Amino acid sequence: MFTTIRSRIILIAVLVLVSVYNLLPREVTIRVRTETGAMKDTTVTIFPPNKGLDLKGGMHLGLELDESERVSTDPARDIDLALTILRKRIDEFGVAEPLIQKVGNNRIVVELAGIDDPNRAKAIVQQAAFLEFKITDETGALENVLPAMDRVIRRLGLDVGGTSPGVQQPSAVELLLGGGGTDSASTPQDTTGQDTIRVADNLLVRGTLAGLISTTGFVPGEYLVPETAYLRVDSLLRIPDVRRLLPRDLEFRWNFEPTDGGDAQRYRRLYVLQKDAIMNGEHLVDAQAGLDQVTNGPIVTFELDRTGGRRFGRLTQAHVGDYMAILLDNRVQGRPPVIQSRIDRRGQITLDGRSITEARDLALTLKAGALPIPLKIVEEIQVGASLGEDSKRAGMTAGLVGMLLVVIIMISYYHMAGAVAVLALGFYLLFTMGGLAAINATLTLPGLAGLVLSIGIAVDANVLIFERIREELALGKTVRLAIDEGFAHAMSAIVDSNISTILTAMFLFQFGTGPVKGFAVTLIMGILASMVTAIFVTRTFFMIWIDRKPAMTTLSI
Amino acid sequence: MRLFSNTHIDFLGYRRLAYWISAAIIIPGLMLIPVFGINYSVEFTGGTQVHIRTAEPGDVARMRQALSDNGVTGAEIIQFGSDTEFIIRARVAVEGADADNTQATVAAVSAALDAVIGADQWEVLEAAAVSPKVGGELRQKAFFAILLSFVAVLFYLWYRFEWRFGAAAVAATVHDILATVAFIAVFRIEVSLFVVGALLSVVGYSLNDTIVIFDRVRENLRRSKREDFVGILNDSINQTLPRTALTSGTSFAVLLALATLGGEVVRPFALVMLFGVAVGTYSSIFIASPVLLAIERRWPGAQVRGVKSPVPGTSSKRKRPQTVS
């Protein structure tokens, strides 16, 4: 096999063609959202091999199930479900070749290249998007128990407010921190920032629940709490002894955001709702963002499947005249509308005071389905595109200079044979890049460093061979024989040393994440390519060389 | 041009000196670790790191003040290359927050920077927020990756040579790892994933170098009798010396280019590799062979040493048929 120069050249040509083919620019169609909000398919050209986030900028997120609110009964199933849902959501988000994969058995890694709004991306990934419809309480249950609640609070010594942080702070802090994820599509950073200030004020607010909670008089089960007292009231209502006073089939829920009262003060609406939801997002088949024709505010219209529609129809008919709260991730959206007649498969959610972008994001997350359990970010790496550019340029410069140095050393040391090795180095680079593109590997900054490093190592195989040839020549062998023996003798050292390096690189690959994996892959591919070029390509060049000058008695080496 | 050809240096004669030199590098270096502690990056410790570029040269003292005003205490601010690039590292989350909640820290850091620099006057080049749990896992995984790669190489060399060679090669590699870790500790190089990658590359490089020499030892053992093991080792090292010099030279040249031109992110990697290549070359000559000798004296091998399974076509007597068209 491949003993003739012609067959060898054909094989090299095939390898070159395959490498070049894999490196050809590809056209990839991605979906992006245009200014007007419509989804549009756009074709972008991608130059293989893929570049990692550190070379082109983007965002890396590590996500795990957040079981602080709800404990998962089957984590393995929930993480798989979350993975599917995230795929759907991100697909709609419009990113070229996003990476969404499960790492280990409890973590999801999401990599989005070229993201310009990291907060929005985080919100889309994290939002549970758990949609529910609940009927508000009409029995005035809260008014009936308020005096009893205040008595409990007084007994616990909490009525002065802020003096017993032991009970209050946990829930306040929990709200402050846990709020980020469930706070819907608003930017988590902003809410967290504001809450920091709010908590400080809030723990100082005094007064009884009866003094802080007032009815609105319009919607049954709806109450107003001054925004400054929001966290305090929430903390108090969470105390088990207080909570117990409310009938079991009812629950407290807050509105998503504060509203302006008539008296320049801001209020937060508190709702008492029937615990059993009459419908949830499970049966949702479609959701679209739009503008309300009357108020011109953003809305999301949705459509339920047949079963859901039937059930929703039956229950809304039974509740005509009642008020229905729409909850997203346990926060009430807008004000509960009155059920005027039977609602079947279509309905709408009003999003007062929010942008059309948020409505669109909500529609797409609703459509993709709710996360079984909310996700928390355990790892976040965000690389600005400019750093990516800088790194790439520096890496390229270093690579070129390094290569130039190697070329100078090789040619000045081995003369003509060195030139052959340098030529082989060109093939080596082509094969490595082509190989990386072929297996769809991602080139990262460490990978680029690995590539530069492997240039130094790639010449090693040639050095081993050349030194061997020199030794054989020194023993007085003919040129042809010295070349044959040089290649043959160097073989075991090349194979053994390279396989050991591949072994260590494989462990690096196993353990590494993102960038390091890229480094390991580049190193392995580089070693394979260097073995092919040193053993096969360089050998072929030598064969051609001898063939051209059969009478050669001295070798330029 | 020829370098180191036909040398007859008694390398094994220097082995006691070499042991002392290695001990002098490794022991004080490792002893410094408890004193200074290893400078792990946030990937390993968990925490928040923000790499920013400001429009105007930034004032570190004012940034620090703004950060502690926002509840981020004890943040490190490092100037990175120029006076408009900074790395802000907060290992601990915002006070009172859950340690795993790195998001709150990110928010607090950007609020602080908005206040002191102005919202449009800075951009994030890179931001990382890693929970301590994830960082701990990573550290464990890195340790096991190095350990398991040793085991794998030991078995491979056992299969290809025999256990004495494998053990000596692994001993030399452990030496290199320890020396490199000492180097990292003494020069306070930040241990990021990238640097761990460098450490594993040092393992690969050092093994590579050692195996080339051992390959020659194996070959020379096949030719001559083993009475003079010291002589065989010395001959093998001398014969491979030109190759050792040249390969180290090219690797060094490339790494120097990376260290000087590759940019701030690549520099720690290149520095660790530079040291690793130097120490790897040294150890394959002055540590691996003496250790092999020591093992051989303690547990003498069979009469015929060397290869268990030669690569086909490499045995010294066989010639490959050559047809030239």
Interface residues (C-beta under 8 A of the other chain):
Chain A: T3 T4 I5 R6 D54 G62 V173 L176 L177 G180 P188 Q189 D190 T192 G193 T196 K376 I377 V378 E379 E380 I381 Q382 V383 G384 S386 L387 D390 S391 A394 G395 T397 A398 G399 V401 G402 M403 L405 V406 I409 M410 S412 Y413 L445 P446 A449 G450 V452 L453 I455 G456 I457 V459 D460 V463 L464 E467 R470 E471 R480 D484 E485 A488 H489 M491 S492 A493 V495 D496 S497 N498 I499 S500 T501 L503 T504 A505 M506 F507 L508 Q510 F511 G512 T513 P515 V516 F519 A520 L523 M543 I546 D547
Chain B: M1 L3 S5 H51 R53 G71 G96 A97 D98 D100 N101 T102 Q103 A104 V106 A107 A108 S110 A111 E123 V124 L125 E126 A127 A128 A129 V130 S131 K133 V134 L138 K141 A142 F144 A145 I146 L148 S149 A152 V153 Y156 L157 R160 L193 F194 V196 G197 L200 S201 V203 G204 Y205 L207 N208 D209 I211 V212 D215 R216 R218 E219 Q239 T240 P242 R243 L246 T247 G249 T250 S251 F252 A253 V254 L255 L256 A257 L258 T260 L261 G262 G263 V265 V266 F269 A270 M273 P310 V311 G313 T314 S316 R318 K319 R320 P321 Q322 T323 V324 S325
